Amino acid sequence: MTPSLAERMKEDQFAGYAYAYPHKTSYRPLEPPVPLSIAWQREEKNALFLYVHLPFCEMRCGFCNLFTAVRPATQFLLQTLDAIHRQSQVTAREIRPQQISQVAFGGGTPSLLSVEELQRVFQRLSGTWPIDWNAARVSFEVSPATIDSEKLSLLRTYDVDRISMGIQSFSPHDLKSLGRPQSDRQVEAAIAAIRNAGFPVFNLDLIYGADGQTEQSWLETIERAVAAAPDELYLYPLYVREATGLGRTGRSPSAGRRELLLAARRVLLDAGYHQQSMRLFRRPGVASESDYCCQEDGMIGLGPGARSYTRSLHYSSEYAVSRAGVRRIIADFNARQDGELACADYGVRLDAEEQRRRYLIKSLLRAPGLDLDAYQARFDAEAEDDFPQLAELAALGLGLREGRALRLTSDGLSWSDVIGPWLYSRRVASRMEAFEIAEK
């Protein structure tokens, strides 16, 4: 029997990040592989989202379980960029896009690439995809150690309008606990350079819950972040996961993560930020179109580790965390022939019920909530009939029905990482539980 939400809240206040459904650990080999031309034939192609995954970093932080290789040899990196370009050409030929309206560069750390390498990536994308860089919304991830004025100037040339930088903390103790070596001077210099470059949207990522972190040290980080005046702040709870540096030490997050989130929220709301989700806080006046979100699907992933979303199929390469596992998957990707690149061979299919569930979860975990009319128009059904357990949200004071909208309360948003998994289907949950990371 599926536990009630109240029971789940007693078990674990932080069950795991809930922002993509189905979770990547539910992916499996697709038999037979699905040709991209068939996977995308019924999708709208006039406002697609292109995600470019550049799977390389200058270091791997203790908490990190991203698909990324550390300090790659130049030849290996260039081979991967060439393979991404081949995949890009094959994918564009198979999908036949009409327009790319949004582009995001993630990883990994895209700013690890040199100016010349970044220039080549942008030029290749321009020659392959229908992108108007001036009109498209373009987001780019950087780190303090790998960004400089020359790279920022190049990004502005291509009308990148959102820069996101993960710094995690300003506290030396918390950084050490997180396994992230970082110079305070380097962080301040990077923030100043980004600000001086004049990007319309600047985001900072922070993490709370490090072993030994106090509320005082966390709020000092929040205050310094506010002083930097970012347009957006993402606050991530620490999860210690399999195959990470912290996971190997057996170290656990601090016991008071929920209290740390609520304390930070009070400071940010007082500073004028608006809460958009459990993690995202945004200044008034910043366009919501800067959201990196795929509610309506239509995201094309390029690069090893990138996920692609159609309405009925999500797919990617395999997933690993260890050095050996990541490099093996990247090497396999680099060796793929055009025929292999033209098919999806690893992912998860979404039937009608999973499509409804995805729409519900993605909508409900954001401040605007679930538009019941939009759900009804899309699926010809009432969400509350499809998911009668939603009534428990109101009973627990976590959800609020306002006209034809169902929203989480401010308290409900803070429970998003429990509410999300509570709504997962049994099929997806069982696949996640049975998943084994490809580590060799």
QUIWOUR-V909787 format. One record per helix or strand of 3 or more residues. SS is the DSSP state (A for helix, B for strand). FROM is the first residue (numbers start at 1). LEN is the number of residues. If there is no record, write none. Layout:
SS_FROM_LEN ; SS_FROM_LEN
This chain:
A_5_7 ; A_24_3 ; B_28_8 ; A_36_4 ; B_48_7 ; A_74_22 ; B_100_8 ; A_110_3 ; A_115_14 ; B_137_6 ; A_149_9 ; B_162_7 ; A_172_7 ; A_184_14 ; B_201_8 ; A_215_13 ; B_232_6 ; A_245_5 ; A_257_14 ; B_273_3 ; B_280_4 ; A_288_3 ; B_299_4 ; B_313_3 ; A_323_12 ; A_338_4 ; B_343_7 ; A_352_13 ; A_372_8 ; A_383_4 ; A_388_8 ; B_399_4 ; B_405_4 ; A_410_5 ; A_416_7 ; A_426_9
